[in-house]
Amino acid sequence: MWLIVGLGNPGHEYAWTPHNLGFLAIDLLAERAGIRVERPEAKSYVGKGRIGRHDVALAKPQTYMNLSGMAVCDLAGRFEAAPDRILIVVDDVALPWGSLRIRERGSAGGHNGLKSVIAALGSDEFIRLRLGIQPEYPVGDLAAYVTHRMGKAERNAAVELVSLAADAVECVVSDGVRRAMNRFNRRAPGSGEAS
């Protein structure tokens, strides 16, 4: 079984913020697969179903971003998910808006949610899909930036990015992480440039 976890913050006030793109990706994956992600379990909302021929558990931790690791660790244990079957979807302020990066392992890159997951699992050996949210202008307070309510233009860009992220997750599950990396890793939206 695949464990696919979108990181974000619970609560209506965070629903359309850059920090919640992980939640939005899980919502779209659930909609596409006909999965209801609403059962409270392991400090998360969880739904089980299938993507293609593969069993999946989709989850949205309710611990707030900086404590996501507690939920992910609990989920991994409950679903007996091996590291190569754990996929974390998360925003990344270090990547340009609209870009995607799939990695099989690696550091947290300064992201507090990923730091928490790595610490709780005791390993960085899990797949992560990072969604670029880097502002196009200098920002003094990054914490305020990632939790600000997006305006119309940003929401439209977020919808496109989340759709691409859902495609990438489906590709990882169906075709493998290497093929998904070759297809989806790119430096800028629409460039098609692999990295």
Secondary structure, 3 states (H helix, E strand, C coil): CEEEEECCCCCHHHCCCHHHHHHHHHHHHHHHHCCCCCEEECCEEEEEEEECCEEEEEEEECCCHHHHHHHHHHHHHHCCCCHHHEEEEEEEEEEECCCEEEECCCCCCCCHHHHHHHHHHCCCCCEEEEEEEECCCCCCCHHHHHCCCCCHHHHHHHHHHHHHHHHHHHHHHHHCHHHHHHHHCECCCCCCCCC
